Amino acid sequence: MDNYKYLMIVDWVKEHINSKGMKPNDRFLTEKQLCDIHGVSRQTVRQALMLLESENIIVRVRGSGTFVGNGIGRSTPVTVKGSIGVISTYFSDYIFPHIVTGVESVLGSAGCTMQLAITHNQVFEETQALESMLANGVQGLIVEPSKSALPNPNMELYARLKREHIPLVFFNAKYPWADQPCVAMDDVAAGRTVTDHLFNCGHTEIAGIFALDDIQGHKRYSGYMESCLAHGVAASEKNVMWFATSEKNDMFTYASDKLLGLLRGKTAVVCYNDKLAVKLLRLLRENGIRVPEDMSVVGIDDSRYASICEVPLTTVHHPQKKLGEAAAQMLLDMIDMKGGVKNDLLFTPELVVRDSVLDLHGPEGKAAVHKRVKMI
Protein backbone atom coordinates (compact mmCIF):
# COMPACT_ATOMS: atom_id res chain seq x y z
CA MET A 1 0.00 0.00 0.00
CA ASP A 2 1.12 3.63 -0.57
CA ASN A 3 1.35 4.11 3.21
CA TYR A 4 4.45 1.88 3.37
CA LYS A 5 5.94 2.32 -0.11
CA TYR A 6 7.54 5.53 1.09
CA LEU A 7 9.96 3.45 3.21
CA MET A 8 11.01 1.57 0.07
CA ILE A 9 11.56 4.90 -1.68
CA VAL A 10 13.75 6.07 1.22
CA ASP A 11 15.98 3.00 0.83
CA TRP A 12 16.04 3.41 -2.97
CA VAL A 13 17.10 7.06 -2.75
CA LYS A 14 19.99 6.26 -0.40
CA GLU A 15 21.17 3.45 -2.70
CA HIS A 16 20.73 5.66 -5.79
CA ILE A 17 22.84 8.48 -4.32
CA ASN A 18 25.60 6.05 -3.33
CA SER A 19 25.60 4.10 -6.60
CA LYS A 20 25.76 7.30 -8.68
CA GLY A 21 28.55 8.73 -6.53
CA MET A 22 26.53 11.86 -5.89
CA LYS A 23 28.01 14.47 -3.58
CA PRO A 24 26.50 17.10 -1.25
CA ASN A 25 24.81 19.96 -3.13
CA ASP A 26 24.37 17.87 -6.32
CA ARG A 27 20.91 18.37 -7.80
CA PHE A 28 18.58 15.45 -7.10
CA LEU A 29 15.48 14.09 -8.84
CA THR A 30 12.19 16.02 -8.71
CA GLU A 31 9.02 14.83 -6.97
CA LYS A 32 7.45 14.10 -10.36
CA GLN A 33 10.42 12.01 -11.49
CA LEU A 34 10.26 9.96 -8.29
CA CYS A 35 6.51 9.47 -8.77
CA ASP A 36 7.08 8.23 -12.33
CA ILE A 37 9.95 5.91 -11.35
CA HIS A 38 8.08 4.26 -8.47
CA GLY A 39 4.52 4.54 -9.74
CA VAL A 40 3.20 6.11 -6.54
CA SER A 41 1.30 9.25 -5.56
CA ARG A 42 2.98 12.57 -4.88
CA GLN A 43 1.84 12.29 -1.25
CA THR A 44 3.84 9.04 -0.87
CA VAL A 45 6.94 10.66 -2.40
CA ARG A 46 6.57 13.63 -0.06
CA GLN A 47 6.45 11.33 2.97
CA ALA A 48 9.71 9.75 1.79
CA LEU A 49 11.34 13.14 1.17
CA MET A 50 10.26 14.38 4.59
CA LEU A 51 12.05 11.46 6.25
CA LEU A 52 15.11 11.83 4.00
CA GLU A 53 15.27 15.53 4.77
CA SER A 54 15.10 14.87 8.52
CA GLU A 55 18.21 12.64 8.08
CA ASN A 56 19.88 15.35 5.94
CA ILE A 57 20.10 12.89 3.04
CA ILE A 58 18.42 15.45 0.81
CA VAL A 59 17.75 19.17 1.13
CA ARG A 60 14.74 20.88 -0.42
CA VAL A 61 15.09 24.55 -1.36
CA ARG A 62 11.86 26.38 -2.17
CA GLY A 63 11.94 27.64 -5.75
CA SER A 64 15.20 25.87 -6.57
CA GLY A 65 14.64 22.13 -6.22
CA THR A 66 16.00 19.15 -4.31
CA PHE A 67 19.69 18.60 -3.60
CA VAL A 68 21.87 15.94 -1.99
CA GLY A 69 22.54 16.72 1.68
CA ASN A 70 25.49 16.08 3.96
CA GLY A 71 23.98 13.03 5.65
CA ILE A 72 24.72 10.56 2.87
CA GLY A 73 27.66 8.27 3.47
CA ARG A 74 27.25 8.15 7.22
CA SER A 75 26.91 4.65 8.56
CA THR A 76 23.99 5.72 10.74
CA PRO A 77 21.93 8.92 10.98
CA VAL A 78 23.03 11.34 13.67
CA THR A 79 20.16 11.05 16.14
CA VAL A 80 19.49 11.63 19.79
CA LYS A 81 16.27 9.76 20.36
CA GLY A 82 16.27 7.47 17.31
CA SER A 83 13.20 6.81 15.17
CA ILE A 84 9.74 8.03 16.16
CA GLY A 85 6.58 6.72 14.53
CA VAL A 86 3.79 9.15 13.66
CA ILE A 87 0.41 7.72 12.64
CA SER A 88 -2.20 10.20 11.36
CA THR A 89 -5.66 9.60 9.95
CA TYR A 90 -5.02 12.03 7.10
CA PHE A 91 -2.16 14.19 5.85
CA SER A 92 -2.81 15.94 2.54
CA ASP A 93 -5.38 18.55 3.57
CA TYR A 94 -7.46 20.26 6.26
CA ILE A 95 -5.52 20.79 9.55
CA PHE A 96 -3.30 17.70 9.33
CA PRO A 97 -0.26 19.07 7.42
CA HIS A 98 0.21 21.77 10.07
CA ILE A 99 -0.02 19.24 12.92
CA VAL A 100 2.55 16.94 11.28
CA THR A 101 4.80 19.92 10.53
CA GLY A 102 4.71 20.82 14.23
CA VAL A 103 5.62 17.25 15.19
CA GLU A 104 8.45 17.10 12.65
CA SER A 105 9.97 20.42 13.69
CA VAL A 106 10.35 19.32 17.33
CA LEU A 107 11.56 15.81 16.47
CA GLY A 108 14.02 17.17 13.92
CA SER A 109 15.46 19.63 16.43
CA ALA A 110 16.00 16.73 18.84
CA GLY A 111 17.87 14.73 16.19
CA CYS A 112 15.07 12.20 15.65
CA THR A 113 13.98 10.61 12.42
CA MET A 114 10.26 10.32 11.78
CA GLN A 115 8.34 7.42 10.25
CA LEU A 116 4.97 8.67 8.99
CA ALA A 117 1.96 6.48 8.16
CA ILE A 118 -1.54 7.53 7.09
CA THR A 119 -4.59 5.41 7.97
CA HIS A 120 -7.38 7.29 6.16
CA ASN A 121 -9.34 6.73 9.40
CA GLN A 122 -9.44 2.98 8.70
CA VAL A 123 -8.80 0.60 11.61
CA PHE A 124 -7.16 -2.05 9.41
CA GLU A 125 -4.67 0.49 8.07
CA GLU A 126 -3.94 1.50 11.66
CA THR A 127 -3.19 -2.17 12.39
CA GLN A 128 -0.71 -2.29 9.52
CA ALA A 129 0.89 0.97 10.58
CA LEU A 130 1.38 -0.17 14.18
CA GLU A 131 2.82 -3.52 13.10
CA SER A 132 5.18 -1.80 10.66
CA MET A 133 6.34 0.71 13.28
CA LEU A 134 7.00 -2.05 15.82
CA ALA A 135 8.90 -4.09 13.23
CA ASN A 136 11.06 -1.05 12.44
CA GLY A 137 12.00 -0.60 16.10
CA VAL A 138 10.56 2.84 16.80
CA GLN A 139 11.43 4.30 20.19
CA GLY A 140 8.11 6.05 20.60
CA LEU A 141 4.79 6.66 18.86
CA ILE A 142 2.53 9.66 18.26
CA VAL A 143 -0.87 8.40 17.12
CA GLU A 144 -4.18 9.85 16.00
CA PRO A 145 -6.68 7.01 16.54
CA SER A 146 -8.95 5.72 13.78
CA LYS A 147 -12.70 5.68 14.44
CA SER A 148 -11.93 6.46 18.07
CA ALA A 149 -15.51 6.11 19.33
CA LEU A 150 -15.93 2.51 18.11
CA PRO A 151 -14.64 -0.80 19.50
CA ASN A 152 -11.08 -1.30 18.28
CA PRO A 153 -9.34 -4.61 17.45
CA ASN A 154 -5.88 -3.10 18.00
CA MET A 155 -6.06 -3.16 21.80
CA GLU A 156 -3.51 -5.99 21.92
CA LEU A 157 -1.03 -4.00 19.85
CA TYR A 158 -1.39 -1.06 22.21
CA ALA A 159 -0.99 -3.44 25.16
CA ARG A 160 2.22 -4.69 23.54
CA LEU A 161 3.54 -1.14 23.37
CA LYS A 162 2.95 -0.85 27.09
CA ARG A 163 4.60 -4.20 27.86
CA GLU A 164 7.65 -3.24 25.81
CA HIS A 165 7.79 0.20 27.48
CA ILE A 166 7.46 2.06 24.19
CA PRO A 167 6.13 5.55 25.01
CA LEU A 168 2.92 6.59 23.25
CA VAL A 169 1.16 9.93 22.93
CA PHE A 170 -2.22 10.27 21.23
CA PHE A 171 -3.16 13.48 19.44
CA ASN A 172 -6.56 15.03 18.63
CA ALA A 173 -8.30 12.15 20.47
CA LYS A 174 -7.71 8.87 22.26
CA TYR A 175 -9.65 5.66 22.74
CA PRO A 176 -11.89 5.63 25.84
CA TRP A 177 -10.00 2.58 27.18
CA ALA A 178 -6.51 4.03 26.62
CA ASP A 179 -4.53 5.28 29.63
CA GLN A 180 -1.75 6.91 27.61
CA PRO A 181 -1.72 10.75 27.46
CA CYS A 182 -3.39 12.75 24.72
CA VAL A 183 -2.71 16.22 23.32
CA ALA A 184 -5.85 17.74 21.83
CA MET A 185 -8.08 20.73 21.54
CA ASP A 186 -10.75 20.74 24.26
CA ASP A 187 -13.54 19.45 22.02
CA VAL A 188 -16.23 19.75 24.69
CA ALA A 189 -15.31 23.41 25.09
CA ALA A 190 -15.29 23.82 21.29
CA GLY A 191 -18.87 22.56 20.95
CA ARG A 192 -19.99 24.67 23.89
CA THR A 193 -18.24 27.82 22.63
CA VAL A 194 -19.84 27.90 19.18
CA THR A 195 -23.27 27.02 20.59
CA ASP A 196 -22.99 29.70 23.30
CA HIS A 197 -22.19 32.19 20.54
CA LEU A 198 -25.42 31.28 18.74
CA PHE A 199 -27.46 31.72 21.91
CA ASN A 200 -25.72 35.05 22.57
CA CYS A 201 -26.82 36.14 19.09
CA GLY A 202 -30.46 35.38 19.94
CA HIS A 203 -30.84 31.91 18.42
CA THR A 204 -32.81 29.33 20.38
CA GLU A 205 -33.78 26.81 17.69
CA ILE A 206 -30.36 25.29 17.02
CA ALA A 207 -29.63 22.01 15.20
CA GLY A 208 -26.43 19.99 15.42
CA ILE A 209 -24.63 17.60 13.04
CA PHE A 210 -21.92 15.39 14.59
CA ALA A 211 -19.66 12.46 13.73
CA LEU A 212 -20.83 9.17 15.22
CA ASP A 213 -17.62 7.13 14.99
CA ASP A 214 -15.03 9.65 16.24
CA ILE A 215 -14.79 10.54 19.93
CA GLN A 216 -14.32 14.17 18.89
CA GLY A 217 -17.85 14.10 17.52
CA HIS A 218 -19.17 12.83 20.86
CA LYS A 219 -17.30 15.49 22.80
CA ARG A 220 -18.39 18.31 20.52
CA TYR A 221 -21.96 17.04 20.88
CA SER A 222 -21.50 17.10 24.68
CA GLY A 223 -20.43 20.74 24.50
CA TYR A 224 -23.42 21.55 22.30
CA MET A 225 -25.76 19.88 24.80
CA GLU A 226 -24.12 21.59 27.78
CA SER A 227 -24.79 24.95 26.18
CA CYS A 228 -28.38 24.09 25.25
CA LEU A 229 -29.17 22.87 28.78
CA ALA A 230 -27.52 25.93 30.31
CA HIS A 231 -29.82 28.09 28.17
CA GLY A 232 -32.94 26.16 29.15
CA VAL A 233 -33.40 24.20 25.91
CA ALA A 234 -33.74 20.68 27.27
CA ALA A 235 -34.96 18.88 24.15
CA SER A 236 -32.01 19.78 21.91
CA GLU A 237 -30.97 16.13 21.49
CA LYS A 238 -33.98 15.81 19.15
CA ASN A 239 -32.40 18.42 16.90
CA VAL A 240 -29.26 16.38 16.20
CA MET A 241 -28.22 14.32 13.18
CA TRP A 242 -25.35 11.81 13.43
CA PHE A 243 -23.20 10.61 10.53
CA ALA A 244 -20.35 8.16 9.96
CA THR A 245 -17.14 9.81 8.78
CA SER A 246 -16.89 7.35 5.88
CA GLU A 247 -20.28 8.60 4.66
CA LYS A 248 -19.79 12.34 5.13
CA ASN A 249 -19.78 12.95 1.37
CA ASP A 250 -22.78 10.74 0.64
CA MET A 251 -24.99 12.36 3.29
CA PHE A 252 -25.36 15.44 1.10
CA THR A 253 -26.87 13.30 -1.67
CA TYR A 254 -28.87 10.36 -0.31
CA ALA A 255 -29.63 12.06 3.03
CA SER A 256 -30.09 15.65 1.83
CA ASP A 257 -33.87 15.56 2.37
CA LYS A 258 -33.39 14.29 5.90
CA LEU A 259 -30.81 16.99 6.52
CA LEU A 260 -33.09 19.75 5.23
CA GLY A 261 -35.88 18.30 7.34
CA LEU A 262 -33.69 18.57 10.42
CA LEU A 263 -33.11 22.27 9.69
CA ARG A 264 -36.77 23.10 9.10
CA GLY A 265 -37.91 25.55 11.75
CA LYS A 266 -34.35 26.16 12.99
CA THR A 267 -32.41 29.40 12.70
CA ALA A 268 -28.91 27.99 13.26
CA VAL A 269 -26.83 24.83 13.04
CA VAL A 270 -23.63 23.62 14.73
CA CYS A 271 -21.44 21.54 12.40
CA TYR A 272 -18.95 18.88 13.55
CA ASN A 273 -16.16 20.66 11.67
CA ASP A 274 -15.49 23.26 8.99
CA LYS A 275 -15.34 20.71 6.20
CA LEU A 276 -18.89 19.61 6.95
CA ALA A 277 -20.02 23.23 7.31
CA VAL A 278 -18.67 24.13 3.85
CA LYS A 279 -20.61 21.26 2.28
CA LEU A 280 -23.71 22.39 4.14
CA LEU A 281 -23.31 25.94 2.80
CA ARG A 282 -23.47 24.53 -0.72
CA LEU A 283 -26.58 22.45 0.03
CA LEU A 284 -28.36 25.44 1.56
CA ARG A 285 -27.53 27.66 -1.43
CA GLU A 286 -28.79 25.01 -3.84
CA ASN A 287 -32.09 24.99 -1.96
CA GLY A 288 -32.52 28.75 -1.84
CA ILE A 289 -31.67 29.08 1.86
CA ARG A 290 -29.50 32.10 2.54
CA VAL A 291 -26.64 32.18 5.02
CA PRO A 292 -26.82 33.90 7.43
CA GLU A 293 -30.16 35.59 6.66
CA ASP A 294 -32.20 32.36 6.79
CA MET A 295 -29.77 30.00 8.51
CA SER A 296 -26.71 30.70 10.66
CA VAL A 297 -23.92 28.13 10.37
CA VAL A 298 -20.92 27.55 12.65
CA GLY A 299 -18.01 25.17 12.18
CA ILE A 300 -15.14 23.96 14.35
CA ASP A 301 -11.33 23.90 13.69
CA ASP A 302 -10.73 27.22 11.85
CA SER A 303 -9.26 25.31 8.91
CA ARG A 304 -8.17 27.00 5.69
CA TYR A 305 -11.66 26.34 4.32
CA ALA A 306 -13.26 28.55 6.97
CA SER A 307 -11.95 31.86 5.66
CA ILE A 308 -12.14 31.22 1.90
CA CYS A 309 -15.55 29.55 1.49
CA GLU A 310 -18.56 31.30 -0.05
CA VAL A 311 -19.66 32.66 3.34
CA PRO A 312 -16.65 32.93 5.67
CA LEU A 313 -17.38 30.73 8.68
CA THR A 314 -17.64 31.58 12.33
CA THR A 315 -15.72 28.77 14.02
CA VAL A 316 -13.25 28.03 16.83
CA HIS A 317 -9.50 27.91 16.26
CA HIS A 318 -7.66 24.60 16.39
CA PRO A 319 -4.02 25.01 17.55
CA GLN A 320 -2.74 22.78 14.71
CA LYS A 321 1.06 23.33 14.61
CA LYS A 322 1.26 24.11 18.35
CA LEU A 323 -0.62 20.90 19.07
CA GLY A 324 1.85 18.90 16.98
CA GLU A 325 4.79 20.54 18.73
CA ALA A 326 3.30 19.82 22.16
CA ALA A 327 2.63 16.16 21.31
CA ALA A 328 6.21 15.67 20.09
CA GLN A 329 7.69 17.39 23.13
CA MET A 330 5.55 15.32 25.48
CA LEU A 331 6.80 12.12 23.83
CA LEU A 332 10.44 13.24 24.05
CA ASP A 333 9.95 14.03 27.74
CA MET A 334 8.48 10.55 28.27
CA ILE A 335 11.48 8.97 26.54
CA ASP A 336 13.76 11.01 28.82
CA MET A 337 11.51 10.14 31.81
CA LYS A 338 11.01 13.83 32.58
CA GLY A 339 8.16 14.39 35.02
CA GLY A 340 7.01 10.78 35.16
CA VAL A 341 3.48 9.94 33.99
CA LYS A 342 2.03 12.57 31.69
CA ASN A 343 -1.53 13.86 31.88
CA ASP A 344 -3.70 14.86 28.93
CA LEU A 345 -2.96 18.32 27.56
CA LEU A 346 -6.00 20.22 26.25
CA PHE A 347 -5.84 23.49 24.33
CA THR A 348 -8.64 25.98 25.00
CA PRO A 349 -10.41 26.83 21.72
CA GLU A 350 -10.79 30.48 20.74
CA LEU A 351 -13.87 31.77 18.93
CA VAL A 352 -13.25 33.25 15.47
CA VAL A 353 -16.20 35.41 14.36
CA ARG A 354 -16.80 35.82 10.63
CA ASP A 355 -19.92 36.25 8.46
CA SER A 356 -21.96 33.05 8.82
CA VAL A 357 -23.99 33.99 11.93
CA LEU A 358 -26.80 36.56 12.02
CA ASP A 359 -27.19 38.51 15.27
CA LEU A 360 -30.93 38.43 15.88
CA HIS A 361 -30.61 41.26 18.40
CA GLY A 362 -29.41 43.71 15.73
CA PRO A 363 -31.52 45.59 13.16
CA GLU A 364 -30.80 43.10 10.37
CA GLY A 365 -31.62 40.21 12.65
CA LYS A 366 -34.93 41.68 13.80
CA ALA A 367 -35.90 42.34 10.18
CA ALA A 368 -34.98 38.79 9.21
CA VAL A 369 -37.24 37.35 11.90
CA HIS A 370 -40.22 38.92 10.16
CA LYS A 371 -39.10 38.17 6.61
CA ARG A 372 -37.61 34.73 7.07
CA VAL A 373 -37.96 32.52 4.03
CA LYS A 374 -40.05 29.42 4.72
CA MET A 375 -37.80 26.39 4.15
CA ILE A 376 -39.08 23.58 2.02
C-alpha positions in Angstrom: 0.0 0.0 0.0 1.1 3.6 -0.6 1.4 4.1 3.2 4.5 1.9 3.4 5.9 2.3 -0.1 7.5 5.5 1.1 10.0 3.5 3.2 11.0 1.6 0.1 11.6 4.9 -1.7 13.8 6.1 1.2 16.0 3.0 0.8 16.0 3.4 -3.0 17.1 7.1 -2.7 20.0 6.3 -0.4 21.2 3.5 -2.7 20.7 5.7 -5.8 22.8 8.5 -4.3 25.6 6.1 -3.3 25.6 4.1 -6.6 25.8 7.3 -8.7 28.5 8.7 -6.5 26.5 11.9 -5.9 28.0 14.5 -3.6 26.5 17.1 -1.2 24.8 20.0 -3.1 24.4 17.9 -6.3 20.9 18.4 -7.8 18.6 15.4 -7.1 15.5 14.1 -8.8 12.2 16.0 -8.7 9.0 14.8 -7.0 7.4 14.1 -10.4 10.4 12.0 -11.5 10.3 10.0 -8.3 6.5 9.5 -8.8 7.1 8.2 -12.3 10.0 5.9 -11.3 8.1 4.3 -8.5 4.5 4.5 -9.7 3.2 6.1 -6.5 1.3 9.2 -5.6 3.0 12.6 -4.9 1.8 12.3 -1.3 3.8 9.0 -0.9 6.9 10.7 -2.4 6.6 13.6 -0.1 6.4 11.3 3.0 9.7 9.8 1.8 11.3 13.1 1.2 10.3 14.4 4.6 12.0 11.5 6.2 15.1 11.8 4.0 15.3 15.5 4.8 15.1 14.9 8.5 18.2 12.6 8.1 19.9 15.4 5.9 20.1 12.9 3.0 18.4 15.5 0.8 17.7 19.2 1.1 14.7 20.9 -0.4 15.1 24.6 -1.4 11.9 26.4 -2.2 11.9 27.6 -5.8 15.2 25.9 -6.6 14.6 22.1 -6.2 16.0 19.1 -4.3 19.7 18.6 -3.6 21.9 15.9 -2.0 22.5 16.7 1.7 25.5 16.1 4.0 24.0 13.0 5.6 24.7 10.6 2.9 27.7 8.3 3.5 27.2 8.1 7.2 26.9 4.6 8.6 24.0 5.7 10.7 21.9 8.9 11.0 23.0 11.3 13.7 20.2 11.0 16.1 19.5 11.6 19.8 16.3 9.8 20.4 16.3 7.5 17.3 13.2 6.8 15.2 9.7 8.0 16.2 6.6 6.7 14.5 3.8 9.1 13.7 0.4 7.7 12.6 -2.2 10.2 11.4 -5.7 9.6 10.0 -5.0 12.0 7.1 -2.2 14.2 5.8 -2.8 15.9 2.5 -5.4 18.6 3.6 -7.5 20.3 6.3 -5.5 20.8 9.6 -3.3 17.7 9.3 -0.3 19.1 7.4 0.2 21.8 10.1 0.0 19.2 12.9 2.6 16.9 11.3 4.8 19.9 10.5 4.7 20.8 14.2 5.6 17.3 15.2 8.5 17.1 12.6 10.0 20.4 13.7 10.4 19.3 17.3 11.6 15.8 16.5 14.0 17.2 13.9 15.5 19.6 16.4 16.0 16.7 18.8 17.9 14.7 16.2 15.1 12.2 15.6 14.0 10.6 12.4 10.3 10.3 11.8 8.3 7.4 10.2 5.0 8.7 9.0 2.0 6.5 8.2 -1.5 7.5 7.1 -4.6 5.4 8.0 -7.4 7.3 6.2 -9.3 6.7 9.4 -9.4 3.0 8.7 -8.8 0.6 11.6 -7.2 -2.1 9.4 -4.7 0.5 8.1 -3.9 1.5 11.7 -3.2 -2.2 12.4 -0.7 -2.3 9.5 0.9 1.0 10.6 1.4 -0.2 14.2 2.8 -3.5 13.1 5.2 -1.8 10.7 6.3 0.7 13.3 7.0 -2.1 15.8 8.9 -4.1 13.2 11.1 -1.0 12.4 12.0 -0.6 16.1 10.6 2.8 16.8 11.4 4.3 20.2 8.1 6.1 20.6 4.8 6.7 18.9 2.5 9.7 18.3 -0.9 8.4 17.1 -4.2 9.8 16.0 -6.7 7.0 16.5 -8.9 5.7 13.8 -12.7 5.7 14.4 -11.9 6.5 18.1 -15.5 6.1 19.3 -15.9 2.5 18.1 -14.6 -0.8 19.5 -11.1 -1.3 18.3 -9.3 -4.6 17.4 -5.9 -3.1 18.0 -6.1 -3.2 21.8 -3.5 -6.0 21.9 -1.0 -4.0 19.8 -1.4 -1.1 22.2 -1.0 -3.4 25.2 2.2 -4.7 23.5 3.5 -1.1 23.4 3.0 -0.8 27.1 4.6 -4.2 27.9 7.7 -3.2 25.8 7.8 0.2 27.5 7.5 2.1 24.2 6.1 5.6 25.0 2.9 6.6 23.3 1.2 9.9 22.9 -2.2 10.3 21.2 -3.2 13.5 19.4 -6.6 15.0 18.6 -8.3 12.2 20.5 -7.7 8.9 22.3 -9.7 5.7 22.7 -11.9 5.6 25.8 -10.0 2.6 27.2 -6.5 4.0 26.6 -4.5 5.3 29.6 -1.7 6.9 27.6 -1.7 10.8 27.5 -3.4 12.8 24.7 -2.7 16.2 23.3 -5.9 17.7 21.8 -8.1 20.7 21.5 -10.7 20.7 24.3 -13.5 19.4 22.0 -16.2 19.7 24.7 -15.3 23.4 25.1 -15.3 23.8 21.3 -18.9 22.6 21.0 -20.0 24.7 23.9 -18.2 27.8 22.6 -19.8 27.9 19.2 -23.3 27.0 20.6 -23.0 29.7 23.3 -22.2 32.2 20.5 -25.4 31.3 18.7 -27.5 31.7 21.9 -25.7 35.0 22.6 -26.8 36.1 19.1 -30.5 35.4 19.9 -30.8 31.9 18.4 -32.8 29.3 20.4 -33.8 26.8 17.7 -30.4 25.3 17.0 -29.6 22.0 15.2 -26.4 20.0 15.4 -24.6 17.6 13.0 -21.9 15.4 14.6 -19.7 12.5 13.7 -20.8 9.2 15.2 -17.6 7.1 15.0 -15.0 9.7 16.2 -14.8 10.5 19.9 -14.3 14.2 18.9 -17.9 14.1 17.5 -19.2 12.8 20.9 -17.3 15.5 22.8 -18.4 18.3 20.5 -22.0 17.0 20.9 -21.5 17.1 24.7 -20.4 20.7 24.5 -23.4 21.5 22.3 -25.8 19.9 24.8 -24.1 21.6 27.8 -24.8 25.0 26.2 -28.4 24.1 25.3 -29.2 22.9 28.8 -27.5 25.9 30.3 -29.8 28.1 28.2 -32.9 26.2 29.1 -33.4 24.2 25.9 -33.7 20.7 27.3 -35.0 18.9 24.2 -32.0 19.8 21.9 -31.0 16.1 21.5 -34.0 15.8 19.2 -32.4 18.4 16.9 -29.3 16.4 16.2 -28.2 14.3 13.2 -25.3 11.8 13.4 -23.2 10.6 10.5 -20.3 8.2 10.0 -17.1 9.8 8.8 -16.9 7.4 5.9 -20.3 8.6 4.7 -19.8 12.3 5.1 -19.8 13.0 1.4 -22.8 10.7 0.6 -25.0 12.4 3.3 -25.4 15.4 1.1 -26.9 13.3 -1.7 -28.9 10.4 -0.3 -29.6 12.1 3.0 -30.1 15.6 1.8 -33.9 15.6 2.4 -33.4 14.3 5.9 -30.8 17.0 6.5 -33.1 19.7 5.2 -35.9 18.3 7.3 -33.7 18.6 10.4 -33.1 22.3 9.7 -36.8 23.1 9.1 -37.9 25.5 11.8 -34.4 26.2 13.0 -32.4 29.4 12.7 -28.9 28.0 13.3 -26.8 24.8 13.0 -23.6 23.6 14.7 -21.4 21.5 12.4 -19.0 18.9 13.5 -16.2 20.7 11.7 -15.5 23.3 9.0 -15.3 20.7 6.2 -18.9 19.6 7.0 -20.0 23.2 7.3 -18.7 24.1 3.9 -20.6 21.3 2.3 -23.7 22.4 4.1 -23.3 25.9 2.8 -23.5 24.5 -0.7 -26.6 22.5 0.0 -28.4 25.4 1.6 -27.5 27.7 -1.4 -28.8 25.0 -3.8 -32.1 25.0 -2.0 -32.5 28.8 -1.8 -31.7 29.1 1.9 -29.5 32.1 2.5 -26.6 32.2 5.0 -26.8 33.9 7.4 -30.2 35.6 6.7 -32.2 32.4 6.8 -29.8 30.0 8.5 -26.7 30.7 10.7 -23.9 28.1 10.4 -20.9 27.6 12.7 -18.0 25.2 12.2 -15.1 24.0 14.4 -11.3 23.9 13.7 -10.7 27.2 11.9 -9.3 25.3 8.9 -8.2 27.0 5.7 -11.7 26.3 4.3 -13.3 28.5 7.0 -12.0 31.9 5.7 -12.1 31.2 1.9 -15.5 29.5 1.5 -18.6 31.3 -0.1 -19.7 32.7 3.3 -16.7 32.9 5.7 -17.4 30.7 8.7 -17.6 31.6 12.3 -15.7 28.8 14.0 -13.2 28.0 16.8 -9.5 27.9 16.3 -7.7 24.6 16.4 -4.0 25.0 17.6 -2.7 22.8 14.7 1.1 23.3 14.6 1.3 24.1 18.4 -0.6 20.9 19.1 1.8 18.9 17.0 4.8 20.5 18.7 3.3 19.8 22.2 2.6 16.2 21.3 6.2 15.7 20.1 7.7 17.4 23.1 5.6 15.3 25.5 6.8 12.1 23.8 10.4 13.2 24.0 9.9 14.0 27.7 8.5 10.6 28.3 11.5 9.0 26.5 13.8 11.0 28.8 11.5 10.1 31.8 11.0 13.8 32.6 8.2 14.4 35.0 7.0 10.8 35.2 3.5 9.9 34.0 2.0 12.6 31.7 -1.5 13.9 31.9 -3.7 14.9 28.9 -3.0 18.3 27.6 -6.0 20.2 26.3 -5.8 23.5 24.3 -8.6 26.0 25.0 -10.4 26.8 21.7 -10.8 30.5 20.7 -13.9 31.8 18.9 -13.2 33.3 15.5 -16.2 35.4 14.4 -16.8 35.8 10.6 -19.9 36.2 8.5 -22.0 33.0 8.8 -24.0 34.0 11.9 -26.8 36.6 12.0 -27.2 38.5 15.3 -30.9 38.4 15.9 -30.6 41.3 18.4 -29.4 43.7 15.7 -31.5 45.6 13.2 -30.8 43.1 10.4 -31.6 40.2 12.6 -34.9 41.7 13.8 -35.9 42.3 10.2 -35.0 38.8 9.2 -37.2 37.3 11.9 -40.2 38.9 10.2 -39.1 38.2 6.6 -37.6 34.7 7.1 -38.0 32.5 4.0 -40.1 29.4 4.7 -37.8 26.4 4.2 -39.1 23.6 2.0 
